[in-house]
Amino acid sequence: MIDPMITAFFAERKKGWLTDKIKESMSEAEMAAAHQECEKLFDLKNWLPNAANRAGQISISTHPVTLSHPSARTNKNGHASAVVAQASFTPDGFLRSGNVAVAPDALGNAAALDVYKFLTLVMQDGETLLQHLQNESALATHLLSFAEQPSEVKHGFLQMIAKTEESVTSSKIKQVYFPVEYEASGYHLLSVLSPSGLVFELRKRLDDLCFSEETKTRRELRRNNEFCAGGYQEIYGLTTIGYGGEYPQNISVLTHQNRGKAHLLLSIPPSLDAEYTRLPRRDFFNDVLNIKALEEIIKAFHKLASADHNNLNIRRGLDYRIEQYLDVLIQMMWQTRRGFIERPYNRPEQLPAYQKRWLFPENEAARDDSQDWLDEVVTHAARHFSASYKKALGKSALTLGDDLMARVTDVLEKNSEVLA
């Protein structure tokens, strides 16, 4: 039994052929003759040998050389080799051949594109017709049985993926000398090619994401300040590149199908502000620790401190919030130390002596001489926590008694080694 995809392929081909041939002015006899000619032309007995003879005019390629230069396929040595990357899927996180399911590309005579479409039809089992021919499956054997010379037809079809004895490149393709230590010559000469399947899969996904009718509708809702449940995404800085000019069919099959257009993502270094780290001028705690970064922690601490009971869970919760404050303190400490490394000219004299020893990178060795400076850091951190609590809560703030302040100081002292 013929696979439904093959049946649909020939039904579409017949319909297209008859649309071009049959005219309204034709007589019934002429129309009948056209239908007979169509059936004869697309009869498997006749079409398969004809297609097999033309299959060698086109070559399957995952990285078509013509995508790099339209004239790269032909050179003084003949034709550049068709490159087929044999890569399997690996969950390594890289965008590469094998990790994205894309249709195979092909290059060659545009008149043989129908053969390419035929051999790349995906059968009901998920494999292409070409794979069935390679594997000599029952489906392929049944299909070839319609031809008078099945083995010759199969050989002709497989010419589309036939490999040459040696790899031939072109001077029109960018060349890279890649050092290889174990080779006598010391390097490999590599031709840099683009994976057309990935190039046009990117275009397809960007078109679906940014230019689909659904996205246009949602974008219009936003302009009109109307509710949109799902929202939409924008990709800025896209550039469209054209391959092949007026003749994209001369580049490759996928290029022809996409009318030669592909999208490029913006690829420039980010704009960074070298002065992004705020360095202390007079006091680390007041100049660097932003109350906004502590507000959520302090409000959670207040909720626990305001509870009308005091049990183990409450006390653990209070400790956890104090440790969160310590995490922010540590993060800002390291950012400040790195900022002083990047800006060695910036050494504010107004900083307290213990903060200079704590934060200046040149004082790293001196920190081991004594622990007095670390005791001062803990003491001032506890005071800053209390001051931040009062500032964040305002009139709602509780008076932190000796017990709560002792708990804050105790948690900071127990973890003081991370501040060293």
Sine and cosine of phi, psi and omega as CSV:
sin_phi,cos_phi,sin_psi,cos_psi,sin_omega,cos_omega
0.00,0.00,0.69,-0.72,-0.01,-1.00
-0.97,0.23,0.68,-0.73,0.03,-1.00
-0.89,0.47,0.63,-0.77,-0.01,-1.00
-0.83,0.55,-0.50,0.86,0.01,-1.00
-0.92,0.40,-0.59,0.81,0.05,-1.00
-0.93,0.36,-0.68,0.73,0.03,-1.00
-0.87,0.50,-0.69,0.72,0.01,-1.00
-0.91,0.41,-0.59,0.81,0.02,-1.00
-0.87,0.49,-0.74,0.67,-0.04,-1.00
-0.95,0.31,-0.53,0.85,0.06,-1.00
-0.89,0.45,-0.65,0.76,0.02,-1.00
-0.93,0.37,-0.65,0.76,0.02,-1.00
-0.90,0.43,-0.67,0.75,0.01,-1.00
-0.90,0.43,-0.68,0.73,0.00,-1.00
-0.88,0.48,-0.69,0.72,0.02,-1.00
-0.91,0.42,-0.64,0.77,-0.01,-1.00
-0.91,0.41,-0.69,0.72,0.00,-1.00
-0.92,0.38,-0.57,0.82,0.03,-1.00
-0.88,0.48,-0.62,0.79,0.01,-1.00
-0.97,0.26,-0.53,0.85,-0.14,-0.99
-1.00,0.02,-0.66,0.75,-0.13,-0.99
-0.99,0.11,0.78,-0.63,0.04,-1.00
-0.89,-0.45,0.42,-0.91,-0.02,-1.00
-0.90,0.44,-0.45,0.89,-0.04,-1.00
-0.98,0.19,-0.12,0.99,-0.06,-1.00
-0.96,0.27,0.53,-0.85,0.06,-1.00
-0.98,0.20,0.22,-0.98,0.01,-1.00
-0.88,0.48,-0.60,0.80,0.00,-1.00
-0.91,0.41,-0.65,0.76,0.01,-1.00
-0.93,0.38,-0.62,0.79,0.04,-1.00
-0.91,0.42,-0.66,0.75,0.02,-1.00
-0.89,0.45,-0.64,0.77,0.02,-1.00
-0.91,0.43,-0.62,0.79,0.02,-1.00
-0.91,0.42,-0.66,0.75,0.04,-1.00
-0.90,0.44,-0.65,0.76,0.03,-1.00
-0.90,0.43,-0.67,0.74,0.02,-1.00
-0.89,0.46,-0.64,0.77,0.00,-1.00
-0.89,0.45,-0.73,0.69,0.00,-1.00
-0.89,0.46,-0.62,0.78,0.01,-1.00
-0.93,0.37,-0.67,0.75,-0.04,-1.00
-0.90,0.44,-0.66,0.75,-0.08,-1.00
-0.98,-0.17,0.19,0.98,0.15,-0.99
-0.91,0.41,0.75,-0.66,-0.07,-1.00
-0.81,0.59,-0.56,0.83,-0.01,-1.00
-0.87,0.49,-0.57,0.82,-0.03,-1.00
-0.99,-0.12,-0.64,0.77,-0.12,-0.99
-0.95,0.30,-0.63,0.78,-0.06,-1.00
-0.87,0.49,-0.76,0.66,0.03,-1.00
-0.88,0.47,-0.64,0.77,0.01,-1.00
-0.89,0.45,-0.71,0.71,0.00,-1.00
-0.91,0.40,-0.62,0.79,0.01,-1.00
-0.90,0.44,-0.58,0.82,0.03,-1.00
-0.93,0.37,-0.47,0.88,-0.03,-1.00
-1.00,-0.05,-0.21,0.98,-0.08,-1.00
-0.87,0.49,-0.55,0.84,-0.02,-1.00
-0.94,0.34,-0.19,0.98,0.00,-1.00
-0.98,0.18,-0.10,1.00,-0.02,-1.00
-0.69,-0.72,0.55,-0.83,-0.08,-1.00
-0.80,-0.61,0.75,-0.67,0.10,-0.99
-0.92,0.39,0.71,-0.71,0.01,-1.00
-0.45,-0.89,0.77,-0.64,0.08,-1.00
-0.99,0.11,-0.38,0.92,-0.01,-1.00
-0.75,-0.66,0.96,0.27,-0.07,-1.00
-0.89,0.46,0.75,-0.66,-0.04,-1.00
-0.91,0.40,-0.45,0.89,-0.03,-1.00
-0.94,0.33,-0.25,0.97,0.07,-1.00
-0.94,0.33,-0.44,0.90,0.05,-1.00
-0.99,0.11,-0.61,0.79,0.03,-1.00
-0.39,-0.92,0.77,-0.63,-0.07,-1.00
-0.84,0.54,-0.47,0.88,-0.05,-1.00
-0.98,-0.20,0.22,0.98,-0.10,-1.00
-0.95,0.32,-0.38,0.92,-0.10,-1.00
-0.93,0.36,-0.53,0.85,-0.02,-1.00
-0.97,-0.24,0.70,-0.71,0.06,-1.00
-0.53,-0.85,-0.08,-1.00,-0.07,-1.00
-0.91,0.41,-0.32,0.95,0.02,-1.00
-1.00,-0.09,0.10,0.99,-0.02,-1.00
0.92,-0.38,-0.77,-0.64,0.00,-1.00
-0.98,-0.22,0.63,-0.78,0.12,-0.99
-0.93,0.38,0.56,-0.83,-0.06,-1.00
-0.92,0.39,0.59,-0.81,0.11,-0.99
-0.98,0.17,0.83,-0.56,-0.08,-1.00
-1.00,-0.09,0.80,-0.59,0.07,-1.00
-0.85,-0.53,0.93,-0.37,-0.01,-1.00
-0.99,0.15,0.87,-0.49,0.04,-1.00
-0.99,-0.10,1.00,0.00,-0.05,-1.00
-0.81,-0.58,0.70,-0.71,0.01,-1.00
-0.98,-0.20,0.29,-0.96,-0.01,-1.00
-0.95,0.31,0.74,-0.67,0.08,-1.00
-0.66,-0.75,0.79,-0.62,-0.02,-1.00
-0.97,0.25,0.88,0.47,-0.06,-1.00
-0.98,-0.19,-0.01,1.00,0.05,-1.00
0.99,0.12,0.06,1.00,-0.03,-1.00
-0.99,-0.14,0.59,-0.80,0.12,-0.99
-1.00,0.05,0.97,-0.22,-0.09,-1.00
-0.44,-0.90,0.13,-0.99,0.06,-1.00
-0.87,0.50,0.72,-0.70,-0.03,-1.00
0.99,-0.17,-0.50,0.87,-0.01,-1.00
-1.00,-0.03,-0.15,0.99,0.05,-1.00
-0.79,-0.61,0.80,-0.60,0.00,-1.00
-0.97,0.24,0.95,-0.32,-0.02,-1.00
-0.77,-0.64,0.41,-0.91,0.03,-1.00
-0.96,0.29,0.59,-0.81,0.05,-1.00
-0.93,0.36,0.58,-0.82,0.03,-1.00
-0.99,-0.12,0.15,-0.99,0.03,-1.00
-0.42,-0.91,0.42,-0.91,0.05,-1.00
-0.65,-0.76,0.43,-0.90,-0.04,-1.00
0.63,-0.78,-0.50,-0.87,-0.05,-1.00
-0.94,0.35,0.85,-0.52,-0.02,-1.00
-0.90,0.44,-0.35,0.94,0.00,-1.00
-0.94,0.35,-0.23,0.97,-0.01,-1.00
-0.97,-0.24,0.28,0.96,-0.02,-1.00
-0.90,0.43,-0.49,0.87,0.02,-1.00
-0.91,0.43,-0.52,0.85,0.03,-1.00
-0.94,0.34,-0.66,0.75,0.05,-1.00
-0.86,0.50,-0.74,0.67,0.00,-1.00
-0.87,0.49,-0.61,0.79,0.00,-1.00
-0.91,0.42,-0.74,0.67,-0.07,-1.00
-0.96,0.28,-0.35,0.94,0.01,-1.00
-0.99,-0.14,0.17,0.99,0.11,-0.99
-0.87,0.49,0.70,-0.71,0.01,-1.00
-1.00,-0.04,0.87,-0.49,-0.04,-1.00
-0.98,0.21,0.06,-1.00,-0.06,-1.00
-0.90,0.44,-0.40,0.92,0.00,-1.00
-1.00,0.05,0.05,1.00,0.04,-1.00
1.00,-0.04,-0.12,0.99,0.02,-1.00
-0.99,-0.16,0.47,-0.88,0.02,-1.00
-0.98,0.22,0.30,-0.95,0.04,-1.00
-0.89,0.47,-0.57,0.82,0.04,-1.00
-0.88,0.47,-0.66,0.75,0.05,-1.00
-0.90,0.43,-0.61,0.79,0.05,-1.00
-0.89,0.45,-0.64,0.77,0.03,-1.00
-0.92,0.40,-0.65,0.76,0.02,-1.00
-0.90,0.43,-0.62,0.78,-0.06,-1.00
-1.00,0.05,-0.05,1.00,-0.01,-1.00
0.79,0.61,0.74,0.67,-0.03,-1.00
-0.95,0.30,0.17,-0.99,0.02,-1.00
-0.89,0.45,-0.59,0.81,0.02,-1.00
-0.89,0.46,-0.71,0.71,0.00,-1.00
-0.91,0.41,-0.66,0.75,0.00,-1.00
-0.88,0.47,-0.67,0.74,0.02,-1.00
-0.91,0.42,-0.66,0.75,0.00,-1.00
-0.90,0.44,-0.72,0.70,-0.03,-1.00
-0.92,0.38,-0.36,0.93,-0.02,-1.00
-0.91,0.41,-0.29,0.96,0.04,-1.00
-0.96,0.28,-0.34,0.94,-0.01,-1.00
-1.00,-0.01,0.47,-0.88,-0.01,-1.00
-0.95,0.32,-0.52,0.85,0.00,-1.00
-0.84,-0.54,0.98,0.22,-0.09,-1.00
-0.83,0.56,-0.67,0.74,-0.05,-1.00
-0.91,0.41,-0.62,0.78,0.02,-1.00
-0.93,0.37,-0.62,0.78,0.03,-1.00
-0.90,0.43,-0.69,0.72,0.02,-1.00
-0.88,0.47,-0.71,0.70,0.01,-1.00
-0.86,0.51,-0.65,0.76,0.00,-1.00
-0.90,0.43,-0.68,0.73,0.01,-1.00
-0.90,0.44,-0.63,0.78,-0.05,-1.00
-0.96,0.29,-0.15,0.99,0.08,-1.00
-0.90,0.43,-0.35,0.94,0.00,-1.00
-0.91,0.41,-0.41,0.91,0.01,-1.00
-0.87,-0.49,0.24,0.97,-0.02,-1.00
-0.91,0.42,0.68,-0.73,0.00,-1.00
-0.99,-0.13,0.62,-0.78,0.08,-1.00
-0.99,0.14,0.31,-0.95,-0.05,-1.00
-0.92,0.39,-0.54,0.84,0.01,-1.00
-0.74,-0.68,0.46,-0.89,0.00,-1.00
-1.00,0.08,0.76,-0.65,-0.02,-1.00
-0.86,-0.51,0.79,-0.61,0.02,-1.00
-0.95,-0.31,-0.21,-0.98,-0.02,-1.00
-0.71,-0.71,0.54,-0.84,0.02,-1.00
-0.94,0.33,-0.21,0.98,-0.02,-1.00
-1.00,0.09,-0.09,1.00,0.01,-1.00
-0.99,-0.14,0.60,-0.80,0.03,-1.00
-0.87,0.49,0.73,-0.69,-0.04,-1.00
-0.93,-0.37,0.62,-0.78,0.03,-1.00
-0.78,-0.63,0.81,-0.59,0.10,-0.99
-1.00,0.08,0.93,-0.37,-0.06,-1.00
-0.96,-0.29,0.88,-0.48,-0.07,-1.00
-0.92,0.40,0.73,-0.69,0.05,-1.00
-0.77,-0.64,0.92,-0.40,-0.16,-0.99
-0.91,0.41,-0.61,0.79,-0.13,-0.99
-0.99,0.11,-0.09,1.00,0.01,-1.00
-1.00,0.04,0.56,-0.83,0.00,-1.00
-0.90,0.43,-0.59,0.80,-0.02,-1.00
-0.96,0.27,-0.35,0.94,0.06,-1.00
1.00,0.00,-0.14,0.99,-0.01,-1.00
-0.34,-0.94,0.30,-0.95,0.18,-0.98
-0.93,-0.38,0.61,-0.79,0.09,-1.00
-0.99,-0.10,0.92,-0.39,-0.08,-1.00
-0.96,-0.27,0.63,-0.78,0.12,-0.99
-0.99,-0.17,0.84,-0.55,-0.06,-1.00
-1.00,0.08,0.89,-0.45,-0.04,-1.00
-0.84,-0.54,0.38,-0.92,-0.01,-1.00
-0.98,-0.20,0.69,-0.72,0.07,-1.00
-0.98,0.20,0.98,-0.19,-0.12,-0.99
-0.89,0.46,-0.53,0.84,0.02,-1.00
-0.87,0.50,-0.69,0.73,0.02,-1.00
-0.94,0.34,-0.61,0.80,-0.01,-1.00
-0.86,0.51,-0.73,0.69,-0.08,-1.00
-1.00,0.07,-0.35,0.94,0.16,-0.99
-0.93,0.38,-0.60,0.80,0.07,-1.00
-0.88,0.47,-0.68,0.73,0.02,-1.00
-0.88,0.48,-0.69,0.72,-0.02,-1.00
-0.87,0.50,-0.72,0.70,-0.04,-1.00
-0.93,0.37,-0.62,0.79,0.04,-1.00
-0.92,0.38,-0.63,0.78,0.05,-1.00
-0.88,0.47,-0.69,0.73,0.01,-1.00
-0.91,0.42,-0.61,0.79,-0.07,-1.00
-0.97,0.24,-0.67,0.74,-0.17,-0.98
-0.96,-0.28,-0.47,0.89,-0.18,-0.98
-0.85,-0.53,0.18,0.98,0.02,-1.00
-0.95,0.32,0.33,-0.94,0.01,-1.00
-0.89,0.46,-0.58,0.81,0.01,-1.00
-0.90,0.44,-0.68,0.73,0.03,-1.00
-0.91,0.42,-0.64,0.76,0.03,-1.00
-0.88,0.48,-0.64,0.77,0.02,-1.00
-0.90,0.43,-0.70,0.71,-0.01,-1.00
-0.93,0.37,-0.55,0.83,0.04,-1.00
-0.92,0.40,-0.60,0.80,0.03,-1.00
-0.92,0.39,-0.61,0.79,0.05,-1.00
-0.88,0.48,-0.63,0.77,0.00,-1.00
-0.91,0.41,-0.66,0.75,0.02,-1.00
-0.87,0.50,-0.57,0.82,-0.04,-1.00
-1.00,-0.01,0.14,0.99,-0.01,-1.00
0.84,0.54,0.62,0.78,0.04,-1.00
-0.97,-0.25,0.43,-0.90,-0.06,-1.00
-0.93,0.37,0.67,-0.74,0.07,-1.00
-0.70,-0.72,0.91,-0.41,-0.14,-0.99
-0.90,0.44,-0.75,0.67,-0.13,-0.99
-1.00,0.07,-0.40,0.92,-0.09,-1.00
0.95,0.33,-0.10,-1.00,0.04,-1.00
-0.42,-0.91,0.18,-0.98,-0.03,-1.00
-0.88,-0.47,0.50,-0.87,0.04,-1.00
-0.86,-0.51,0.64,-0.77,0.13,-0.99
-0.88,-0.47,0.92,-0.39,-0.08,-1.00
-1.00,-0.06,0.37,-0.93,0.10,-0.99
0.97,0.25,0.41,0.91,0.02,-1.00
-0.96,0.29,0.55,-0.84,0.11,-0.99
-0.79,-0.61,0.65,-0.76,0.04,-1.00
-0.98,-0.22,0.76,-0.65,-0.01,-1.00
-0.91,-0.41,0.56,-0.83,-0.02,-1.00
-0.93,-0.36,0.67,-0.74,0.07,-1.00
-0.91,-0.42,0.75,-0.67,0.15,-0.99
1.00,0.06,-0.06,1.00,0.00,-1.00
0.86,0.50,-0.81,-0.58,-0.01,-1.00
-0.99,0.16,-0.13,0.99,-0.07,-1.00
-0.79,-0.61,0.90,0.44,0.00,-1.00
-0.89,0.45,-0.36,0.93,0.02,-1.00
-0.92,0.40,-0.31,0.95,0.03,-1.00
-0.99,0.14,-0.15,0.99,-0.01,-1.00
-1.00,0.00,-0.88,0.48,0.02,-1.00
-0.20,-0.98,0.15,-0.99,-0.02,-1.00
-0.90,0.43,-0.75,0.66,-0.02,-1.00
-0.90,0.43,-0.57,0.82,0.06,-1.00
-0.89,0.45,-0.68,0.74,0.03,-1.00
-0.90,0.45,-0.69,0.73,-0.01,-1.00
-0.91,0.42,-0.50,0.86,0.00,-1.00
-0.99,-0.16,0.25,0.97,0.03,-1.00
0.82,0.57,0.48,0.88,0.08,-1.00
0.98,0.21,0.07,1.00,-0.09,-1.00
-0.97,-0.25,0.69,-0.72,0.08,-1.00
-0.63,-0.77,0.38,-0.92,-0.03,-1.00
-0.97,-0.26,0.58,-0.82,0.08,-1.00
-0.90,-0.44,0.73,-0.68,0.08,-1.00
-0.98,0.21,0.48,-0.88,0.05,-1.00
-0.89,0.46,0.78,-0.62,-0.05,-1.00
-0.71,-0.70,0.98,0.19,0.05,-1.00
-0.71,-0.71,0.42,-0.91,0.02,-1.00
-0.88,0.48,0.57,-0.82,0.03,-1.00
-0.93,0.38,0.46,-0.89,0.05,-1.00
-1.00,0.06,0.94,-0.35,-0.07,-1.00
-0.91,-0.40,0.59,-0.81,0.08,-1.00
-1.00,-0.07,0.90,-0.44,-0.04,-1.00
-0.90,0.44,-0.34,0.94,-0.05,-1.00
-0.98,-0.18,0.51,0.86,-0.12,-0.99
-0.94,0.34,-0.43,0.90,-0.01,-1.00
-1.00,0.07,0.85,-0.53,0.02,-1.00
-0.99,0.12,0.87,-0.50,-0.03,-1.00
-0.99,-0.13,0.56,-0.83,-0.01,-1.00
-0.95,0.32,0.55,-0.84,0.04,-1.00
-0.95,-0.32,-0.68,0.73,-0.04,-1.00
-0.87,-0.49,-0.58,0.81,-0.04,-1.00
-0.43,-0.90,0.79,-0.62,-0.03,-1.00
-0.85,0.53,-0.73,0.68,-0.13,-0.99
-0.91,0.42,-0.65,0.76,-0.03,-1.00
-0.99,0.13,-0.52,0.85,-0.09,-1.00
-1.00,0.03,-0.48,0.87,-0.16,-0.99
-0.95,-0.32,-0.70,0.72,-0.06,-1.00
-0.96,0.27,0.95,-0.32,-0.05,-1.00
-0.99,0.17,0.77,-0.64,-0.01,-1.00
-0.89,0.47,-0.47,0.88,0.01,-1.00
-0.91,0.42,-0.57,0.82,0.00,-1.00
-0.95,0.30,-0.32,0.95,-0.05,-1.00
-0.97,-0.25,-0.17,0.99,-0.15,-0.99
-0.86,0.51,-0.72,0.69,-0.03,-1.00
-0.90,0.43,-0.65,0.76,0.02,-1.00
-0.89,0.45,-0.70,0.71,-0.06,-1.00
-0.92,0.38,-0.64,0.77,0.02,-1.00
-0.90,0.43,-0.61,0.79,0.06,-1.00
-0.92,0.40,-0.62,0.79,0.07,-1.00
-0.89,0.46,-0.68,0.74,0.00,-1.00
-0.89,0.46,-0.65,0.76,0.00,-1.00
-0.87,0.48,-0.64,0.77,0.03,-1.00
-0.95,0.31,-0.66,0.75,-0.03,-1.00
-0.93,0.38,-0.41,0.91,-0.02,-1.00
-1.00,0.06,-0.12,0.99,-0.03,-1.00
-0.88,0.48,0.57,-0.82,-0.04,-1.00
-1.00,0.09,0.18,0.98,0.08,-1.00
-0.65,-0.76,0.29,-0.96,-0.07,-1.00
-0.68,-0.73,0.99,-0.17,0.01,-1.00
-0.82,-0.58,-0.09,-1.00,-0.07,-1.00
-0.89,0.47,-0.66,0.75,-0.01,-1.00
-0.90,0.44,-0.64,0.77,0.04,-1.00
-0.89,0.46,-0.72,0.70,-0.03,-1.00
-0.91,0.42,-0.65,0.76,0.06,-1.00
-0.90,0.44,-0.62,0.79,0.04,-1.00
-0.90,0.44,-0.66,0.76,0.05,-1.00
-0.88,0.47,-0.70,0.72,0.02,-1.00
-0.88,0.48,-0.64,0.77,-0.02,-1.00
-0.89,0.45,-0.66,0.75,0.00,-1.00
-0.93,0.37,-0.59,0.81,0.06,-1.00
-0.91,0.41,-0.63,0.78,0.05,-1.00
-0.91,0.42,-0.56,0.83,0.08,-1.00
-0.90,0.44,-0.66,0.75,0.08,-1.00
-0.86,0.52,-0.67,0.74,0.01,-1.00
-0.89,0.46,-0.60,0.80,0.03,-1.00
-0.87,0.49,-0.70,0.71,0.04,-1.00
-0.89,0.45,-0.66,0.75,0.01,-1.00
-0.87,0.50,-0.69,0.73,-0.01,-1.00
-0.91,0.41,-0.69,0.72,0.00,-1.00
-0.86,0.52,-0.73,0.68,-0.01,-1.00
-0.94,0.35,-0.50,0.86,0.06,-1.00
-0.88,0.47,-0.74,0.67,-0.03,-1.00
-0.93,0.36,-0.59,0.80,0.07,-1.00
-0.89,0.46,-0.64,0.77,0.01,-1.00
-0.92,0.38,-0.69,0.72,0.05,-1.00
-0.86,0.50,-0.69,0.72,0.03,-1.00
-0.91,0.42,-0.61,0.79,0.03,-1.00
-0.89,0.46,-0.62,0.79,0.04,-1.00
-0.94,0.35,-0.49,0.87,0.07,-1.00
-0.94,0.35,-0.69,0.72,-0.03,-1.00
-0.94,0.33,-0.45,0.89,-0.02,-1.00
-0.82,-0.57,0.95,0.31,-0.07,-1.00
-0.89,0.46,-0.33,0.94,0.00,-1.00
-0.97,0.24,-0.28,0.96,-0.08,-1.00
-1.00,-0.08,0.99,-0.17,0.03,-1.00
-0.70,-0.71,1.00,0.06,-0.05,-1.00
-0.90,0.44,0.83,-0.55,-0.02,-1.00
-0.96,0.29,-0.36,0.93,-0.07,-1.00
-0.97,0.26,-0.21,0.98,0.00,-1.00
-0.89,0.45,0.61,-0.79,0.09,-1.00
-0.85,0.52,0.45,-0.90,-0.07,-1.00
-0.87,0.50,-0.65,0.76,-0.04,-1.00
-0.92,0.40,-0.51,0.86,0.03,-1.00
-0.97,0.26,-0.54,0.84,0.08,-1.00
-0.89,0.46,-0.70,0.71,0.02,-1.00
-0.91,0.40,-0.59,0.80,-0.06,-1.00
-0.95,0.31,-0.59,0.80,-0.21,-0.98
-0.94,-0.34,-0.51,0.86,-0.06,-1.00
-0.95,0.31,0.78,-0.62,-0.04,-1.00
-0.89,0.46,-0.51,0.86,-0.02,-1.00
-0.95,0.32,-0.20,0.98,0.00,-1.00
-0.99,-0.17,0.24,0.97,-0.06,-1.00
-0.86,0.50,-0.70,0.71,-0.02,-1.00
-0.92,0.39,-0.56,0.83,-0.06,-1.00
-0.95,0.31,-0.27,0.96,-0.02,-1.00
-0.92,0.38,-0.41,0.91,-0.02,-1.00
-0.99,0.15,-0.22,0.98,-0.06,-1.00
-0.94,0.34,-0.55,0.84,-0.08,-1.00
-0.47,-0.88,0.40,-0.92,0.04,-1.00
-0.96,-0.29,0.09,1.00,-0.03,-1.00
-0.88,0.48,-0.67,0.74,-0.02,-1.00
-0.89,0.46,-0.57,0.82,-0.01,-1.00
-0.94,0.33,-0.58,0.82,0.06,-1.00
-0.89,0.45,-0.63,0.78,0.02,-1.00
-0.92,0.39,-0.61,0.80,0.05,-1.00
-0.86,0.51,-0.72,0.70,-0.02,-1.00
-0.90,0.44,-0.70,0.71,-0.01,-1.00
-0.87,0.49,-0.74,0.67,-0.02,-1.00
-0.95,0.32,-0.50,0.87,0.06,-1.00
-0.91,0.41,-0.67,0.74,0.03,-1.00
-0.89,0.45,-0.67,0.74,0.03,-1.00
-0.90,0.43,-0.64,0.77,0.00,-1.00
-0.91,0.41,-0.60,0.80,0.05,-1.00
-0.87,0.49,-0.71,0.71,0.00,-1.00
-0.90,0.43,-0.69,0.72,-0.01,-1.00
-0.91,0.41,-0.63,0.77,0.02,-1.00
-0.91,0.41,-0.59,0.80,0.03,-1.00
-0.88,0.48,-0.73,0.68,-0.01,-1.00
-0.91,0.41,-0.61,0.79,-0.03,-1.00
-0.94,0.33,-0.65,0.76,-0.05,-1.00
-0.96,0.29,-0.60,0.80,-0.08,-1.00
-1.00,-0.04,-0.35,0.94,0.01,-1.00
0.87,0.49,-0.77,-0.63,-0.03,-1.00
-0.93,0.38,-0.32,0.95,0.01,-1.00
-0.99,0.15,-0.17,0.99,-0.08,-1.00
-0.91,0.40,0.62,-0.79,0.11,-0.99
-1.00,0.08,0.32,-0.95,0.15,-0.99
-0.99,0.11,0.93,-0.37,-0.05,-1.00
-0.95,0.32,0.95,-0.33,-0.03,-1.00
-0.95,0.31,-0.01,-1.00,-0.02,-1.00
-0.87,0.48,-0.59,0.81,-0.03,-1.00
-0.90,0.44,-0.74,0.67,-0.02,-1.00
-0.92,0.39,-0.67,0.74,0.02,-1.00
-0.91,0.42,-0.59,0.81,0.06,-1.00
-0.91,0.42,-0.59,0.81,0.02,-1.00
-0.92,0.39,-0.68,0.74,0.03,-1.00
-0.87,0.50,-0.75,0.66,-0.02,-1.00
-0.90,0.44,-0.64,0.77,-0.03,-1.00
-0.90,0.44,-0.69,0.72,0.00,-1.00
-0.90,0.43,-0.67,0.74,0.00,-1.00
-0.91,0.41,-0.63,0.78,0.01,-1.00
-0.92,0.40,-0.65,0.76,-0.01,-1.00
-0.89,0.45,-0.47,0.88,-0.03,-1.00
-0.94,-0.34,0.30,0.95,-0.13,-0.99
-0.91,0.42,-0.38,0.92,-0.04,-1.00
-0.89,0.45,-0.41,0.91,0.00,-1.00
-0.97,0.24,-0.17,0.98,0.03,-1.00
-1.00,-0.06,-0.11,0.99,-0.08,-1.00
-0.97,0.25,0.00,0.00,0.00,0.00
